[in-house]
């Protein structure tokens, strides 16, 4: 069963919970803004995780990854930043 945005909004209203704070984008056309950050894996020297540029685009405001505290892990794509821009974003 696929949940639509309207289903999520109804659930939010019925339960009194804030889905936006859980990371659910309730507005499908809302654009994220990105800002450049130094790649945490290579320290700006260039590597495969930053396409050899030394920087990655991350969701503004930039925050260190909560799983690895900026060291690099599978959750941040080894960049050290929370919510890096994906290949198809």
C-alpha positions as CSV (number, residue, x, y, z in Angstrom):
1,X,0.0,0.0,0.0
2,X,1.5,3.3,-1.1
3,X,0.9,6.3,1.3
4,X,0.1,9.6,-0.4
5,X,0.8,13.0,0.9
6,X,-2.9,13.5,1.7
7,X,-2.8,10.3,3.8
8,X,0.1,11.6,5.8
9,X,-1.5,15.0,6.3
10,X,-4.7,13.3,7.6
11,X,-2.6,11.1,9.9
12,X,-0.8,14.2,11.2
13,X,-4.1,16.0,11.9
14,X,-5.7,12.9,13.5
15,X,-2.8,12.0,15.8
16,X,-1.5,15.5,16.5
17,X,2.0,14.5,15.4
18,X,4.5,16.6,13.4
19,X,5.6,14.5,10.4
20,X,7.8,17.3,9.1
21,X,10.1,17.0,12.2
22,X,10.5,13.3,11.4
23,X,11.9,14.1,7.9
24,X,8.7,13.5,5.9
25,X,8.4,16.1,3.2
26,X,4.7,16.9,3.2
27,X,5.0,19.3,0.3
28,X,6.2,17.3,-2.7
29,X,7.1,20.3,-4.8
30,X,9.2,21.9,-2.0
31,X,12.8,22.4,-3.2
32,X,15.7,21.8,-0.9
33,X,18.5,24.4,-0.8
34,X,22.0,23.1,-0.9
35,X,25.3,24.7,0.0
36,X,28.9,23.6,-0.6
37,X,30.9,21.9,2.1
38,X,34.5,20.6,2.3
39,X,34.5,16.8,1.8
40,X,35.2,15.1,5.1
41,X,36.7,12.1,3.5
42,X,39.5,13.8,1.6
43,X,39.7,17.1,3.4
44,X,39.2,19.1,0.2
45,X,42.0,17.3,-1.8
46,X,39.5,15.4,-4.1
47,X,38.3,11.8,-4.0
48,X,35.7,9.6,-5.5
49,X,33.0,10.7,-3.0
50,X,33.2,14.3,-4.0
51,X,33.9,13.7,-7.7
52,X,37.5,14.9,-7.2
53,X,36.3,18.5,-6.5
54,X,37.1,18.6,-2.8
55,X,33.5,19.8,-2.0
56,X,30.1,18.3,-1.8
57,X,26.6,19.9,-1.8
58,X,24.7,19.4,1.4
59,X,21.3,20.5,2.6
60,X,21.4,24.0,4.1
61,X,22.2,24.6,6.9
62,X,25.1,22.2,6.8
63,X,25.4,19.8,9.7
64,X,27.9,17.1,10.6
65,X,26.6,13.6,10.2
66,X,25.0,12.5,13.5
67,X,26.0,8.8,12.9
68,X,29.8,9.4,12.5
69,X,30.2,13.0,13.8
70,X,31.9,14.0,10.5
71,X,34.3,11.1,10.1
72,X,32.4,9.4,7.2
73,X,30.0,6.5,7.1
74,X,27.4,4.8,4.9
75,X,24.7,7.2,6.1
76,X,26.5,10.3,4.8
77,X,28.0,8.8,1.7
78,X,31.5,9.0,3.4
79,X,31.4,12.8,3.1
80,X,31.0,13.5,6.9
81,X,27.9,15.7,6.3
82,X,24.2,15.1,7.0
83,X,22.0,15.0,3.9
84,X,24.4,15.3,1.0
85,X,22.9,15.9,-2.3
86,X,22.3,12.6,-4.1
87,X,23.2,11.8,-7.7
88,X,19.6,12.1,-8.9
89,X,18.4,15.1,-6.7
